[in-house]
Amino acid sequence: MHRYYFHDHLDETVTMDSKGALFRDDETAVRHAVQRTHTLLRGAIRRKAGIDTATEISNGERTLYVVRGKIPADSR
C-alpha cells in the first residue's frame, strides 16, 4: 500500500491534504480523485457557476497526477 495526498484547488482556494490515504496503486488513487472531483463540483455548483477545480495527487514528494473539472458560466 502507498500513501497518496489529494490537494484540492477550487478556483483560487487550495486545501492541502496533510493526512493522505492508502491505496494499492496509482490507478486506484486516480479513480478516487475522479470521484472526489465530482463531489467537489457538486458542492461548488450550489454556490456559483463558472467553477474550475483540480485535485493534485501527490506521493508526498512530488505531484503524480492532476484531475481537473470545470463548470462553465453560461450567459444567455
N, C-alpha and C positions, 0 to 999 in steps of 0.2 A: 504494500500500500504506500502511496505517495501523498504528501500534503500539498494541496493547491489552495491558493488565495484568490478571492474574487473581488477585485476593486471595482466599485460601481461609479460610472461617470454619467450623471444625469444633467444635461445642459451644462452649466458651469460649475456644478457641485460634484465633488469627488468624495466618496466614502471608502476609506481603506479598510480592508478585511485584515484584522490582526490575529484572528484565530485560525482561519483556514478550515479545510475539510479533507478527509482522507478518501481517495479514490484509487482504484486499481491501475488506471492508465489514463493517458491524455484524452482519449476518445470519450471516456465516461465523464471526465471533468468538463469537456466541451459541451456534451449533452446537458449536463447540469446547468451550465452557463446559459445555454439557449432557453431552457425552461425558466430560469431566473429573469432573463430579458423580457419574456412575455409578461411575467408578473410585474416587473418594474414599469413597463409601458402601460399596462392596465391601470396601475395605481396612479401614474402620472397623467394619463389622459383625463382623469376626473378633474384635474386642476386646470389644465390648459391644452391648447393644440399647438403644434409646431415643436415637437419634442425630439431631441436627439439623445440616445442613450448608448452606452458601451459598457461591457463587462470585460475587464482586463484579467486574464488568467495568468497567474504567476506561480512559480515554484519557490518563491521566497528569495530568489537570487536574480531572476530576470523574467520579463514578460514572455510567455509562451504563445498565447493567442489573444485576440480581441474579437469579441462577439458584439456586433453593432445592431441597433434597431432605430427606426425613425418613424415618426408620425408627422407628416407634413401638415402645415396650416393650409386650409383651403378657403380662399376668398371667392365669394360668389355674389 
